[in-house]
Amino acid sequence: MAAADNKALITAIFDDLARGDSRRFAAALHPDFAWVVTGSSSWSGRHGGGLRAVSEAFLKPLNSRLSQAIRTTPSRISADGGVVIVEGKGAGVTTEGAPYENDYCLIYVFKDGQIAEQIEYMDSAYCEAVLGKWDDVLAAYKAGDVA
């Protein structure tokens, strides 16, 4: 796919996600899709193996901390070849009712016309302050100790 096609797909995905519809995103993912959180915080790491594995290992535990899912509103979308970069502001609500508003830079890497990787840059100190340390979130999720 050309850069313009990749950018159009990501733009449409974010339009859908703003309405709470993740079907186009899921359909666009490569079978080996990975979600990478950069940095050296407790949330940093690579979650791979496709949508099901990423969902089980990362997205479900993350969403267990939220009463309202994070929706990212792009302020800029740029594309160059097989890479699309989205700058945006995310907004959600924790299970305790606190707002969770983080700034993101998301890099989408395409392979074979599908999204193979989402690389996430965020304010990790803010993430830990509001959502907690990843190991604690994961342990509570696995124990079923979620709101």
N, C-alpha and C positions, 0 to 999 in steps of 0.2 A: 504494500500500500504506500502511496505517496504521503508526504508530510501533511498535505492539506486534507487528505482522507482520514489520517490518524487524528488530526486536530478536530475534524468534524465529528468523528466518533466519540472522542472524549468530551466534547462540548455537549453532544446529545446525551451522553451518560450522566453528566452533571445536571442537565436539565431534568432528566428522569429521577435522579437521586433526590433532587430538591422536592419532588412530589412524593417521595417515599417508594419509588419503583426501582428496584435493583436488578430487574430481569435483563436489561440490555448489558449492564456491567457483567453479570454472571455469564451471559452468552458470549461476551467478547474475550473471556479469559482463556489463555493457553492452558492445555492440560497440566503443564508443569508450573503453573503460576506461583509466584512467590511475593510475599509482602515483606519488605525490609524496612525496619525502623532504624535510622542512623544514630550515631552517637555512642555514648558510653553510659547511658542511664540504665536503670533496671528494665526499662521498656525496650531497649535496643536489642536488635537481633533479626534473624532471618527466619521467616515462617514460610515454608515451601511445600511442594507436593500437590499443588492444585487447590481448587476452591474448597473442596470438602475438608482437606487437611488444614488449610489456613483458617477456615471457619471454626473447626473444632479446637485447634491449638491457640488461636489468637482472637478471632472476632467474637466468639461466644463468651469467653472470659471478659473481654473488654466490655461488651454490651451488658454483661451482668452488673456492671457498675453504673449503668445509665438507665434512667426512667424515660428519657427522650434521646433517641439516637443522634449521634453527631451528624450534622449536615454541613457540608463545606460549600461555601459560596465563592466561586472563583472571581478573582479580581484581574487575572491575566492568564491567558492560555497561549503558549508558544509551541511551535513544532519545528523540528529539524530532522528530516529523514525518519528513522524509526523510533524517535524519542519525542514525547510530548511533555511539557512542563506546565504545571498548574500551580499558581500562587493563589492562596485563598484563606478565608477565615472560617473556622469551624465553630459550630454552636450546638451544644447539647445540654442536658440536665442530668446531674448525678442522681442516684437513688435516694440521696439525702435531700434533694431539691435544690442543690447549689448549681449555679450556671457553670458550664464547662465551655470556655471560649478560647480556642488555641489558634495560633497562626500556623499555616502549613505551606510547604513547598513539596509538591508531589511530582515525582518523575515517573512517567509511564514508558516502559521499554517494550517495543513490539518485536515479536518473532513470528514468522509465518502468518502475518496479518492479524495476530491476536496479541493481547496484553500478556507478556511473559513475566513482567515484574512491576511492582509499584514500590518505589523508593520514597520513603516519607522522612521529611525534615520537619521538626516541630520544636516548640519550647518544652524540652523534656523536664526541666525543673518545675515548670507550671503543671505539667501532666502528673508528676509524682506528688506534688502538693495537693492537687485536687482529687485525683483518682486513687492515689496511693502507690506504693511500690509494686512492681509487676509480680514478684513472687508472692506477695500477700494477696493480690487480686486473684492470681491463679489458684492458690491454696484454698481461698474461700469459695471459689467457683467449684473446684473439685469436691470440696466437702459439702456442697449444696447450701452453703451459708451465704446466700445472696438475697437481697430484698426483692 
